[in-house]
Amino acid sequence: MLKSMTGFGRYETVTDRYKISVEMKAVNHRYLDLSIKMPKKFNYFEASIRALLKAYIQRGKVDLFISYEDYTEGNLCLNYNSSLAAEYMEAFSRMAEQFHIENDIAVSDLARCPEVLTMEQAPEDEEQLWKILSEGISQAAARFVETRVAEGEHLKEDLLKKLDYMGELVSFIEERSPRMMEEYRKKLTEKIGELLNGAAVDENRVAAEVAIYADKTCTDEEMVRLKSHIESMKKKLLVGGGIGRELDFIAQEMNREANTTLSKANDLETADKAIALKTEIEKVREQIQNIE
């Protein structure tokens, strides 16, 4: 299964207790680059989030956005600071003794003293919180992967067509090579015949010149390697998986062989096909940059 590095996934669920939204989007990147924006209460789970996402994603610049709203009414608790209350009562007693007045402090009076009674956030159930968070991320990631797979299929079809066309160009150059030698031999013989003004042409000398020309312009090795690279890339595309880097390396090798072929081309038709080959390889390389 081939996957593109471009993708988008979103998941949202609302209950009577909470609302969680998770959104993911990605573009091309050489490595896996995760950027996570989420409420501070989830910071504790960052390492777990990254580990979870690596099960879905191998490469790409991924932005993850998480929002969370807690509707639970019992998420606050009342805290009684007994030690501070005791200090207040001791201070009130000393004041009563010092000024010879009645200590008429009631519980209601003491409760109004700063920090004796405070409202605090109830401790979170981390296990339950992670269950909610991981479920949301997993759902968004699954949808994210679906879009990547769909785009990956389009890329595969396009690349296979380009590889088929490259194969046709290679076949043309292979078929053209022997005809080019024959044409060169014919032109050379005619030219020598003109220069010798009807005298006998030394066939051995012509054969030697043709051999030298063939050695300089022969692209058999380049064509063999190009065909091998084309078939190798096709097989990897059909197998799928995280093959983006492998395909990029193969494309570089293809480009090297095409450059050599063009440098050896001493024939207009061969040169045209070699240029077309280089153009198609460049298109393939651009598309490969989108593959995970």
N, C-alpha and C positions, 0 to 999 in steps of 0.2 A: 504494500500500500504506500503510494507516494504522497507526500504532504508538502504543501506550499508553506513558506514561512509567514505569509500574510494570512491573518485570520481575525475573527471576532466572535466573542461568546458572551452571553449575558444570562443571569439567573436572578430571579427575585421571588421571595416568598413572604407572605404576611400571615401571621396568626394573631390570636388574641393576646399573645405574650410578647411577640417581637416582630420586627420587619428587618430582613436582611437583603441587600442587593450586592451582587458581585458582577463586575464587568471586566472583560479581558480583551485586549487588542494587541496586535503584533505586526512588525515590519521586519525587513531583512536585517540580519546581523551575522557577523562571522561566528560569534559564539552565542551562548545563552546569557542574555542580560535582562535580569528581572528588576522591575521598578514597582514597588508596592506602596500604595497609599491607603491607609486604613485608620480607624479610631485608635487612640492610644491604648485602650483596654485590650487590643489584640496584639500589641507589640511583643508580648510574651511568646506568641505563637509564630513569630516570623520564621524561625528556622524550620519549624514543622510545615509551614506554608510552602517554603522553597522546596523542601524535600517532596512534598505532595505534587507540586507543579512539574518537577523533573520527571515524574512518571508519565506525563502527557507531552512534554516539550523537550526537544534536544537543542534546537538553535533558534535564534531570533531575538529581537529586542521587544520584550513583552512588558506592557503596562497593565497592572492589576489595580482595580479600584474597588474598595469595600466600604459600604455604609451599613450602619446597624442602629436600630432604634429599639429600646427596651420599653415595653408597655406594662411591665409588671408593677403593680401598685406596692407590693411588699418589698421593693428593692431598697427601701430605706429602713433603718432601725434606730431606736432611741438608745443613746449611751449615757449611763449615769456614772459620773466621776466621783466616787465616794471619798477618795483621799482629798480631793479639792474641797468637797463639802465639809469634811472634818476640819480643814484649815479655816474655812469661813466661820464655822461654829466656834472654833477656838478664838478667833479674832473677835467675834461678837461678845464672847464671855469676858475677854480682857477689857473690851470697851465698856462693858457694863460695870465691871469692878472699878475701872479707872475713874469713870464719871459718876459712879454711884447712881446708876439708873437701872431700870428693869430690863432684863433681856427678854423681849417679847417676840423673838423671831419664831415664825411658824414655818411649817414645811413648804407652804406656798411661797413664802418670802425667800426661803433658801433656794427653791427651784428656779427663781428668777435671777439668781446670781449668775454672772457670766461663766460659761463653760461647765457648769454643774450638770446640766442636761443638754445634750447635743444630738442633732440628727446626723447620722453617718450612712454612707453607702453600705448596704449589706454585702458581705463577702460573696464574690462570684463563685459559682460552681464551675471550676475550670474544665472538668470533664464534659459537662453538658454544653458549655460554651464552645469547646473545640468540636463537639459533635455537630452543632449548628453551623459553625464556620466551615468545617471541612466538607460538609454536605453541600453548602452553597458553592464553594470553590470547585468541588468535583463536578457539580452539574454544569457550571459555567465553562469549565475546562473541557468537558465532553462536547458541548456545543461548539466551543472554539475549535476543537480538533475536527469536528464534522465539516466546518467551513474550510479548514486547511486541506482536508482530504478531497473535497469537491474541487477546489482550486488546483490541487495536485494532479487530479485526473485530467483537467484541461491542459495543464502543462505537459503531462506525459504524451497526450495525443499530439500536441503541437510539436514536441521534440521528436517524436517518432516520424512524423511527416518530414521534418527537416533532415533527419538522418537518412531517410529513404532518398530524398533529393540529393544529398551528399553522395550517397552510394551511386546514383546515376552519373554524377559528375566524375567520380573516380573511374567508373566503367568506361566512360567516354575517353578519358585521358589514356587508360590502358589500351583501348582499341585504336586510338589515334597514333600511339607511339610507333608501331611497326610501319604503318602507312607513311608516317613522317620520315622514317628512314629510307623508304623506297623513293619517296619524292625527292629527298636530298640526293640520293644516289643518281637519280635520273637527271636532276638539274646539274649536278657536278659533272656527270658524263657529257652532257650537252655543252657545258661551258668549256670543258677541256677540249672537246671536239672542235669547237669554234676557234679556240686558241691554237690548236695544232693544224688547223686549216686542212682537214680531211685525213690527216695521218692517223695511224692506229692508236687507239687509246689503251694505255697500260691498265688493265683491269685490276692488277694487284695493288697499284698505287691508289686507284679509286676505292678499292675495298679497305685499304689502310686508312684513308681519309674518312670514309664512312664510319669505321670503327672508332676513330678518335671523336667524331661528332656524336656517335651514339653514347660513348662513355661520358661525355660532357652533359648530354641532355637526357640520359636514361633516368626515369623516375620509377622504375619497377619496385625498388625497395620502399620508396615513399608510399606508393599505392598499396603495397601489401600491408604496411603498418597502418595506413589510414583505414583500410577495410577492417583490420583487426580492431582498431579503436571504435569504429562505428558499430560493429557487432557487439563489442564489450559494453558499450553504452546502452545499446538496445536491451541487452539481457538485464543490466542493472535497473533500467527503467521498469521493465516488466516485473522484476522481483520486488522493487520498491524498498521502503525503509529509509533510514537516515543516510542517504547516499550523496547528498549535495557536494560535500568536499571531494569525494571520489570522482564524481562527474566533472568537477571543475579541473581536477588534475588531468583527466583524460582529454578534456577540451584544450588544455594547454599543449598537450602532446600533438593533438590534431593540428593545431595552429602552426606548430613547428614544422610538421611535415608539409603543410600547405605552403609555407614560406619557402621551403627548399624547392618544392615543385615549381613555384613561380620563378624562382631565381634560375632554374634550369630551362625554363620554357623558351625555346627558340622558334616558336611557331605561334601564330596569332590565335588560332583556335584553342590550342592548349593553354595559352596565357589567359584567354577569356574565361575558360573553365576553371583555371586555378584561382583567378580573381573571384569568380562566383563561389568557389569553394571556401575561400577565406571569408567572404561576406557571410556565408551561411554559418560558418563556425563561430563567427562573432555574434550572430543572432542566438546561436545555441548557448554560448557562454553567458549572454545576458539573461536568458531564461533560467539557466542553471542557478544563477544568483538568488532566485526565488525559491529554490528547493531546500528543504530542511536537511 
